[in-house]
Amino acid sequence: MNRRDFLITTSAAALFPRIAVASAPVELVAQPVNAQILPEGEPATPMLGFNGGTPGPVLRIRQGEVFDIRFQNQIDEGSAVHWHGLRIENAMDGVPGMTQDVVEAGGEFEYSFRAPDAGTFWYHSHNRSWEQVAKGLYGPLIVEEPTPPDVDHDLIVMIDDWRITENGGLADGFENMHDQAHQGRLGNFARALVEPVTQVRRGDRVRLRLINVATDRIFPVELEGVEGKVVALDGMPLVDLKELSRLILAPAQRADIIADVTSADAMSFVFPTRDGPYLLGEIAIEEENTTRAPSEISALPPNEVAQPDMENPVSLTLTMEGGAMSQRMMQGMMGNGIWAFNGQSGLTDTPLHSFARGQTARIRLVNDTRFPHGIHLHGHHFFEVGSDGSLGAFRDTTLVDPGGTRDIVCVFDNPGKWLLHCHMLGHQAAGMKTWVKVM
């Protein structure tokens, strides 16, 4: 990428969904769309989207309320919608072949589920997701606290990249084996899609909901022009707030930030690279808030979390294998899957493990590959275990570095069949997925 590739931010607001959807019944329509990914004056990009645009509309509700969503599929292939990070009933999880049938072209499906946790989530296609998400089938999903924190602005920031040709179209090759065997499908254009906002002033307190919706790219992100704290990760409030330094967001990960605007010019979202910092997006600052008094940033109210049984956990190991420069690569070239968990590529009829409802597991994630992987568990969150053995952030996706190991602890208390996969979607497509059963 060069500097021009990243400085495409002037028309970002035009891409962002402008209509927030409340608790009334919702129609969510997957359909072909044209999006102005490139700057104004450059060609529009034929993509897929929801309700006429990409990202799709903001789905926003209060904690404990019920979403009633009629999904209509108006694209030319099967699809379904996964509600990423929501701990909902299995039949509503949106995984064809596991929790529902695929919704064929011209078909529809009724989703109805209660939103148990307040936080920042998102929705996306889970059929041929490595292609349909890359083409734009995703949107933000926000569950508000009964008493939201005191901020002047609550803003969604979705970070994505696209592989675009010179004529403005999306490049083909969504199942390119070279991509899948390496870091996945990385784009040559990137942007932070910032929710349109009325006047932001120096001294305002803002809540920023960052979501990495890229299919494969890990985004380090630096924020300029604000001072604050990270208050939630993957939708779940932090007990101990984190300093606002460089964030690293794997695909599907989220971070909530509460911060005070310190700049008189702009609040900026910057992608640091080896070639220097690149601007992903910014929010202009106008005038000054002279009425807000300085105050400490407080933790968000906690969601209800089952406490793990650390005395009696089921101990499992999940080893990531394969990819370029691995012994397994030759098998992958012969159609047997480029990536694997514990030697198995792709789903089998037998789960990784069957859990009694409420059972605690400590799973050691071992990355025996040359590439990072963002491991996502459906229907649950899990604790990341610190190097000292303490329980850390409560997440649904964890990033494991090449050659690294990470322990996670999960209370499997949501009955059903749940997917466990790499959310670098090119890696998932090439075999890095399994499933668990909760009885």
Residue pairs with C-beta under 8 A, 6 or more apart in sequence:
1 188
1 190
1 273
1 278
2 275
3 275
3 276
3 278
5 188
5 189
5 190
5 278
6 189
6 190
6 191
6 271
6 278
6 279
6 280
7 278
7 279
8 37
8 38
8 39
8 189
8 191
9 191
9 192
9 279
9 280
9 281
9 282
10 39
10 40
11 36
11 39
11 40
12 191
12 192
12 193
12 194
12 281
13 194
13 195
13 196
14 36
15 35
15 36
15 37
15 53
15 54
15 55
15 191
15 193
16 55
16 156
16 158
16 193
16 194
16 195
16 196
17 51
17 53
17 55
17 56
17 57
17 58
17 139
17 140
18 196
19 51
19 57
19 58
20 57
20 58
20 60
21 57
21 58
21 59
21 60
22 60
22 61
23 61
23 62
23 65
23 66
23 67
24 68
25 68
25 69
25 70
26 59
26 67
26 68
26 69
26 70
27 51
27 69
27 70
27 72
28 50
28 51
28 56
28 57
28 59
28 69
28 70
28 71
28 72
28 81
29 50
29 51
29 52
29 71
29 72
29 74
30 48
30 49
30 50
30 71
30 72
30 73
30 74
30 75
30 79
30 125
30 137
31 48
31 49
31 50
31 51
31 52
31 74
31 75
32 46
32 47
32 48
32 49
32 74
32 75
33 46
33 47
33 48
33 49
33 52
33 53
33 54
33 136
34 44
34 45
34 46
34 47
35 44
35 45
35 47
35 49
35 53
35 54
35 136
36 42
36 44
36 45
37 44
37 45
37 47
37 162
37 164
37 168
37 189
37 191
38 44
38 45
38 164
38 168
38 189
42 168
43 167
43 168
43 169
44 168
45 162
45 164
45 168
45 169
45 170
46 169
46 170
47 54
47 135
47 136
47 170
48 54
48 75
48 132
48 135
48 136
48 137
49 55
49 56
49 136
49 137
50 56
50 57
50 137
50 139
51 57
54 136
54 137
54 138
54 139
55 136
55 138
55 139
55 140
55 158
55 193
55 213
56 123
56 137
56 138
56 139
57 139
58 139
58 140
58 141
58 142
58 156
58 195
59 67
59 69
59 123
59 139
59 140
59 141
59 142
60 141
60 142
60 143
60 144
61 67
61 115
61 142
61 143
61 144
62 115
62 143
62 144
62 146
63 115
63 116
63 117
63 118
63 143
63 144
63 145
63 146
64 114
64 115
64 116
64 146
65 114
65 115
66 112
66 113
66 114
66 115
67 83
67 111
67 112
67 113
67 114
67 115
68 110
68 111
68 112
69 81
69 110
69 111
69 112
70 108
70 109
70 110
70 111
71 80
71 81
71 103
71 108
71 109
71 110
71 111
72 107
72 108
73 79
73 103
73 104
73 105
73 106
73 107
73 108
73 109
74 105
74 106
75 105
75 132
76 105
77 105
77 127
77 128
78 96
78 102
78 103
78 104
78 105
78 127
78 128
79 102
79 103
79 125
79 127
79 128
79 132
79 137
80 94
80 95
80 96
80 100
80 102
80 103
80 109
80 125
80 126
80 127
81 94
81 109
81 111
81 123
81 124
81 125
81 126
82 93
82 94
82 95
82 123
82 124
82 125
82 126
82 129
82 378
83 92
83 93
83 94
83 111
83 113
83 121
83 123
83 141
84 121
84 122
84 123
84 124
84 141
84 252
84 376
84 396
85 119
85 121
85 122
85 234
85 235
85 254
85 381
85 396
86 113
86 115
86 116
86 117
86 121
86 141
86 143
87 116
87 117
87 379
87 380
87 381
87 414
88 113
88 114
88 115
88 116
88 379
89 113
89 414
89 416
90 99
90 379
90 414
90 415
90 416
90 417
90 418
91 99
91 100
91 416
92 99
92 111
92 112
92 113
93 99
93 100
93 378
93 379
93 416
93 418
93 419
94 100
94 111
94 126
95 126
95 378
95 419
96 102
96 103
96 126
96 127
98 347
98 417
98 419
98 435
99 416
99 417
100 109
102 127
103 109
103 127
115 143
116 303
116 304
117 143
117 235
117 236
117 303
117 304
118 143
118 144
118 145
118 146
118 235
118 300
118 301
118 303
119 143
119 232
119 234
119 235
119 236
119 237
119 254
119 256
119 303
120 140
120 142
120 156
120 209
120 210
120 211
120 232
120 235
120 254
120 256
121 140
121 141
121 142
121 143
121 235
121 254
122 138
122 139
122 140
122 141
122 158
122 211
122 213
122 252
122 254
123 138
123 139
123 140
123 141
124 132
124 133
124 137
124 138
124 139
124 213
125 132
125 133
125 137
125 138
129 215
129 425
129 428
129 429
130 174
130 175
130 185
130 215
130 425
130 426
130 428
130 429
131 174
131 175
133 213
133 215
133 425
134 162
134 163
134 170
134 174
134 185
134 215
134 425
135 170
138 213
140 156
140 158
140 209
140 211
142 156
142 209
143 235
145 300
145 301
146 301
147 301
148 154
149 207
149 231
149 258
149 298
149 300
150 205
151 205
151 206
151 207
151 258
152 200
152 201
152 204
152 205
152 206
152 289
152 292
153 197
153 198
153 200
153 204
153 206
153 207
154 206
154 207
154 209
155 194
155 195
155 197
155 206
155 207
155 208
155 209
155 283
156 194
156 195
156 209
156 211
157 192
157 193
157 194
157 195
157 208
157 209
157 210
157 211
157 269
157 281
158 192
158 193
158 211
158 213
159 190
159 191
159 192
159 193
159 210
159 211
159 212
159 213
159 214
159 219
159 221
159 249
159 269
159 280
160 187
160 190
160 191
160 193
160 212
160 213
160 214
161 186
161 187
161 188
161 189
161 190
161 191
161 214
161 217
162 170
162 187
162 188
162 189
162 190
163 170
163 171
163 185
163 186
163 187
163 188
163 189
164 170
164 171
164 187
164 188
164 189
165 171
173 179
173 185
174 185
175 429
176 185
177 332
177 333
177 338
177 430
179 185
179 186
179 216
179 426
180 338
180 339
180 426
180 427
180 429
180 430
181 322
181 323
181 324
181 329
181 332
181 338
181 430
182 323
182 324
182 371
183 216
183 217
183 371
183 424
184 215
184 216
184 217
184 424
184 425
184 426
184 427
185 215
185 216
185 425
185 426
186 216
186 217
187 214
187 217
190 214
190 217
190 219
190 271
190 278
190 280
191 280
191 281
192 269
192 280
192 281
193 281
194 269
194 281
194 282
194 283
197 283
199 286
199 287
200 206
200 261
200 267
200 283
200 284
200 285
200 286
201 261
201 285
201 286
201 287
201 288
201 289
202 261
202 262
202 263
202 264
202 285
202 287
202 288
202 289
203 260
203 261
203 288
203 289
203 290
203 292
204 260
204 261
204 289
204 292
205 258
205 259
205 260
205 261
205 292
206 226
206 258
206 259
206 260
206 261
206 267
207 256
207 257
207 258
208 223
208 256
208 257
208 258
208 259
209 254
209 256
210 221
210 247
210 249
210 254
210 255
210 256
210 257
211 254
212 218
212 219
212 249
212 250
212 251
212 252
212 253
212 254
213 251
213 252
214 251
215 251
215 424
215 425
215 426
216 251
216 424
216 425
216 426
216 427
217 251
218 248
218 249
218 250
218 251
218 372
218 374
218 399
219 248
219 249
219 271
220 246
220 247
220 248
220 249
220 271
220 272
221 246
221 247
221 248
221 249
221 269
221 270
221 271
221 280
222 246
222 247
222 269
222 270
222 271
222 272
222 277
223 244
223 247
223 257
223 259
223 267
223 268
223 269
223 270
224 263
224 266
224 267
224 268
224 270
225 261
225 262
225 263
225 265
225 266
225 267
225 268
225 285
226 244
226 257
226 259
226 260
226 261
226 262
226 263
226 267
227 244
227 259
227 260
227 262
228 244
228 257
228 258
228 259
228 260
228 297
229 241
229 242
229 243
229 244
229 257
229 258
229 259
229 297
230 238
230 241
230 242
230 243
230 244
230 247
230 255
230 256
230 257
231 237
231 238
231 241
231 256
231 257
231 258
231 297
231 299
231 300
232 238
232 254
232 255
232 256
232 300
233 253
233 254
233 255
233 256
233 393
233 394
233 395
234 253
234 254
234 381
234 393
234 394
234 395
234 396
234 397
235 254
235 256
235 396
236 303
236 305
236 381
236 393
236 394
236 395
237 299
237 300
237 301
237 302
237 303
238 299
238 300
238 393
239 299
239 302
241 297
241 299
244 257
244 259
246 272
247 255
248 399
249 255
250 372
250 374
250 397
250 398
250 399
250 423
250 424
251 374
251 397
251 423
251 424
251 425
252 374
252 376
252 396
252 397
252 423
253 374
253 395
253 397
253 399
256 300
258 297
259 297
260 294
261 267
261 285
261 289
263 285
264 285
264 288
265 284
265 285
266 282
266 283
266 284
266 285
267 282
267 283
267 285
268 279
268 281
268 282
269 279
269 280
269 281
269 282
270 277
270 278
270 279
270 280
271 277
271 278
271 279
271 280
272 278
305 381
305 394
306 358
306 411
306 413
307 411
308 360
308 383
308 391
308 409
308 410
308 411
309 359
309 360
309 411
310 360
310 409
312 360
313 360
313 361
313 362
313 409
314 353
314 355
314 359
314 360
314 361
314 362
315 361
315 362
315 364
316 352
316 353
316 361
316 362
316 363
316 364
317 342
317 363
317 364
317 366
318 341
318 342
318 352
318 363
318 364
318 365
318 366
318 375
318 420
318 434
319 341
319 342
319 343
319 366
319 368
320 339
320 340
320 341
320 365
320 366
320 367
320 368
320 369
320 373
320 375
320 400
320 422
320 432
321 328
321 339
321 340
321 341
321 342
321 343
321 368
321 369
322 328
322 329
322 332
322 337
322 338
322 339
322 340
322 345
322 369
322 430
322 431
322 432
323 329
323 338
323 339
323 369
323 370
323 371
323 427
324 370
324 371
325 370
326 369
326 370
328 337
328 338
328 339
328 340
328 345
329 338
331 337
331 345
332 338
332 339
332 345
332 430
332 431
336 345
337 345
337 346
337 430
337 431
338 345
338 427
338 430
338 431
339 345
339 369
339 422
339 427
339 430
339 431
339 432
340 431
340 432
341 352
341 420
341 432
341 433
341 434
342 352
342 434
344 434
345 430
345 431
345 432
346 431
346 433
347 433
347 434
347 435
348 434
351 417
351 434
351 435
351 436
351 437
352 420
352 434
352 435
352 436
353 361
353 436
353 437
354 436
354 437
354 438
354 439
355 361
355 412
355 436
355 437
355 438
355 439
356 438
356 439
357 412
357 413
357 415
357 438
357 439
358 411
358 412
358 413
359 411
359 412
360 409
360 410
360 411
360 412
361 409
361 410
361 412
362 385
362 407
362 408
362 409
363 382
363 407
363 408
363 409
363 410
364 405
364 406
364 407
365 375
365 398
365 400
365 405
365 406
365 407
365 408
366 405
367 373
367 400
367 401
367 402
367 403
367 404
367 405
368 403
369 402
370 402
370 403
371 402
371 427
372 399
372 400
372 401
372 402
372 424
373 399
373 400
373 422
373 424
373 427
373 432
374 397
374 398
374 399
374 400
374 422
374 423
374 424
375 397
375 398
375 400
375 420
375 421
375 422
375 423
376 396
376 397
376 420
376 421
376 422
376 423
377 396
377 397
377 410
377 418
377 419
377 420
377 436
378 418
378 419
378 420
379 414
379 416
379 418
379 438
380 396
380 410
380 411
380 412
380 413
380 414
380 418
381 394
381 395
381 396
381 410
382 394
382 395
382 396
382 398
382 408
382 409
382 410
383 391
383 392
383 393
383 394
383 395
383 408
383 409
383 410
384 391
384 392
384 393
384 395
384 398
384 406
384 407
384 408
385 391
385 392
385 406
385 407
385 408
385 409
386 392
391 409
397 423
398 406
398 408
400 406
412 436
412 438
413 438
414 438
415 438
415 439
416 437
416 438
417 435
417 436
417 437
418 435
418 436
418 437
418 438
419 433
419 434
419 435
420 433
420 434
420 435
420 436
421 428
421 432
421 433
421 434
422 428
422 432
422 433
424 432
